[in-house]
Amino acid sequence: MAAEVGQKAPAFRLRNQDDESVSLGDYARERLIVFFYPKAFTPGCTTEACDFRDTHVPLQRAGFAIVGISPDPVERLAEFRVEYGLPYPLLSDSDHEVAAAFGAWGMKKNYGREYEGLIRSTFVIDAEGTVERAYTNVRAKGHVANLGRELLGRR
């Protein structure tokens, strides 16, 4: 079942790119953007991660923190973060448990083939830990710009 607007966000505790523990509770009393992406260094994921990087300052000024979550191992996340200068934490969900709790893990279809995998999704969580906005099965290109327009009131 997917995390839905108006419901409490699923609690999580994952390792970041520096192998440190990070939890949803670490962001208590902050608005948080959690984006799930399938795999570091792939074209779509790189585009999305860099778009969040390029929008990080205005989002931060508006009171939003950002975390990216993927099934990648911690070491790969560290390389990805350094390679692209990503200013926000990247979390490793290697067993897909957190992605499944948010509804970002499930059946996908690609070129007529069905398989289980990570569904590119973004969730905005308010300062009380409630899902404020949910975007599932988004396209990498243009998603962050649209999100920025919605959250920051930009045209």
Helices and strands as residue ranges (DSSP letters): E 13-16, E 21-23, G 24-27, E 31-36, H 43-61, E 64-70, H 74-84, E 90-92, H 97-102, E 105-110, E 113-118, E 121-125, E 131-136, H 140-152
